Amino acid sequence: MFEPDRGSGLIQWGGDQTEGEYYWLAERAVEPDRWPVVARWDATEPWHQLDM
């Protein structure tokens, strides 16, 4: 999870009914409106990074 004093981490902002998980990939040195989203659609899937 994200700890600002450590630099980077994940902030969960959503989920869905089919076990999907959605997070901001937070980075202390990057403006929040530039953070990418990381997601996976179920626990067996790899993570996907989506640049916003």
C-alpha distances in whole Angstrom, upper triangle without the diagonal:
4,7,10,12,10,11,8,5,5,6,8,12,14,16,19,22,22,19,17,14,13,10,10,9,9,11,13,16,16,18,15,18,18,14,15,14,13,14,16,19,19,17,20,20,18,15,17,16,18,19,20
4,6,9,8,8,6,4,5,6,9,12,15,18,21,24,25,21,19,16,14,10,9,8,7,8,9,13,13,14,12,16,15,12,14,13,13,16,18,21,22,21,23,22,20,17,18,16,18,18,19
4,6,5,7,7,7,9,9,13,15,19,21,25,28,28,25,23,19,18,14,13,12,9,9,9,12,14,15,14,17,17,15,17,17,17,19,22,25,25,24,27,26,24,21,22,20,21,21,21
4,5,5,7,8,11,11,15,17,20,23,27,30,30,27,25,21,19,15,13,12,9,8,6,10,11,12,12,16,16,14,16,17,18,21,24,27,28,27,29,28,26,22,23,20,21,21,21
4,6,8,10,13,14,18,20,24,26,30,33,33,30,28,24,23,19,17,15,12,10,8,11,13,15,15,19,19,17,19,21,21,24,26,30,30,29,31,30,28,25,25,23,24,23,24
4,6,8,12,14,17,20,23,25,29,32,32,28,27,23,21,17,16,13,11,9,8,11,13,16,16,19,18,16,18,19,19,22,24,28,28,26,28,27,25,22,23,21,23,22,23
4,7,11,13,16,19,22,24,28,31,31,28,25,22,20,16,14,11,8,6,5,7,10,12,13,16,15,13,15,17,17,20,23,26,27,26,28,26,23,20,21,18,20,19,20
4,7,10,13,16,19,21,24,28,27,24,22,18,16,12,10,7,5,4,6,8,9,12,11,15,13,10,12,13,13,16,19,22,23,22,24,23,20,17,17,15,16,16,17
4,7,10,13,16,17,21,24,24,21,18,15,13,9,8,6,5,7,9,12,12,14,12,15,14,11,11,12,11,14,16,19,20,19,21,20,17,14,15,13,15,16,17
4,6,9,12,14,17,20,20,17,15,11,9,6,6,5,6,9,11,14,14,15,12,14,14,10,10,9,9,11,13,16,17,16,19,18,16,12,13,12,14,14,15
4,6,9,12,16,19,20,17,14,11,9,5,5,7,7,10,12,15,14,14,11,13,14,10,11,10,10,11,14,17,18,17,20,19,18,14,15,14,14,15,15
4,6,8,12,15,16,13,11,8,6,4,6,9,10,14,16,19,17,17,14,15,16,13,12,10,9,10,12,14,15,15,18,17,17,13,14,14,14,16,16
4,7,11,14,16,14,11,8,6,6,7,11,12,15,17,20,18,17,13,14,15,13,12,10,10,10,13,14,16,17,20,19,18,15,15,15,14,15,14
4,7,11,12,10,8,6,5,7,10,13,15,18,21,23,21,20,17,17,18,15,14,11,11,9,11,12,13,15,18,17,17,15,15,15,14,16,16
4,7,8,7,5,5,6,9,12,15,17,21,24,26,24,24,20,20,21,18,16,13,12,9,10,9,10,12,15,15,16,14,14,16,16,18,18
4,6,6,5,7,9,12,16,18,21,25,27,30,27,27,23,23,23,21,19,15,14,11,11,9,10,12,15,15,17,15,16,17,17,20,20
4,6,7,10,12,16,19,22,24,28,31,33,31,30,27,27,27,25,22,19,17,14,13,10,10,13,15,16,18,18,18,20,20,23,23
4,6,9,12,16,19,21,24,28,31,33,31,31,27,27,27,24,22,18,16,13,10,7,7,10,12,12,15,15,16,19,19,23,23
4,6,10,13,17,19,22,25,28,31,29,29,25,26,26,22,20,16,14,11,8,6,5,7,10,11,13,13,15,17,18,21,22
4,7,10,14,16,19,22,25,28,25,25,22,22,22,19,16,13,11,7,6,4,5,8,11,10,11,10,11,14,14,18,18
4,7,11,12,15,19,22,24,22,22,19,20,19,16,14,10,8,6,6,6,7,9,12,11,11,9,11,12,13,16,16
4,7,10,12,16,19,21,19,19,15,16,16,13,11,7,6,5,7,9,11,12,15,13,13,10,10,10,10,13,13
4,6,9,12,15,18,16,16,12,13,13,10,9,6,5,6,9,12,14,14,17,15,14,10,10,10,10,12,12
4,6,9,12,14,12,12,9,10,10,6,6,5,6,9,12,15,17,18,20,18,16,12,12,10,10,10,10
4,7,10,12,10,11,9,11,10,6,6,6,6,10,13,16,18,18,20,18,15,12,11,9,10,10,11
4,7,9,8,9,7,10,9,6,8,9,10,13,17,20,21,21,23,21,19,15,15,12,13,12,13
4,6,5,8,8,11,9,7,9,12,13,16,20,23,24,24,26,24,21,17,17,14,15,13,14
4,6,8,8,12,11,10,13,15,16,20,23,26,28,27,29,27,25,21,21,18,18,17,17
4,7,9,12,10,10,13,16,18,21,25,28,30,29,31,29,26,22,22,18,19,16,17
4,6,8,7,7,10,13,16,19,23,26,28,28,30,27,24,21,19,16,16,13,13
4,6,6,7,11,14,16,20,23,26,29,29,31,28,26,22,21,17,16,13,12
4,5,5,9,11,14,17,21,23,26,26,29,26,24,20,19,15,14,12,11
4,6,9,11,14,17,21,23,26,27,29,26,24,21,18,15,13,10,8
4,6,10,13,16,20,22,25,26,28,25,22,19,16,13,11,8,7
4,7,10,13,17,20,22,23,24,22,19,15,14,10,9,7,7
4,7,10,13,16,19,20,21,18,16,12,10,7,6,4,6
4,6,10,13,16,17,18,16,14,10,8,6,5,6,7
4,7,10,13,13,15,12,10,6,5,4,6,9,10
4,7,9,10,12,9,9,6,5,7,8,11,13
4,6,7,9,6,6,5,6,9,11,14,16
4,7,8,6,9,8,9,12,13,17,18
4,6,6,9,9,11,15,16,20,21
4,6,8,9,12,15,18,21,23
4,7,10,12,16,18,22,24
4,7,9,13,15,19,21
4,7,10,13,16,19
4,7,10,13,16
4,6,10,13
4,6,9
4,6
4
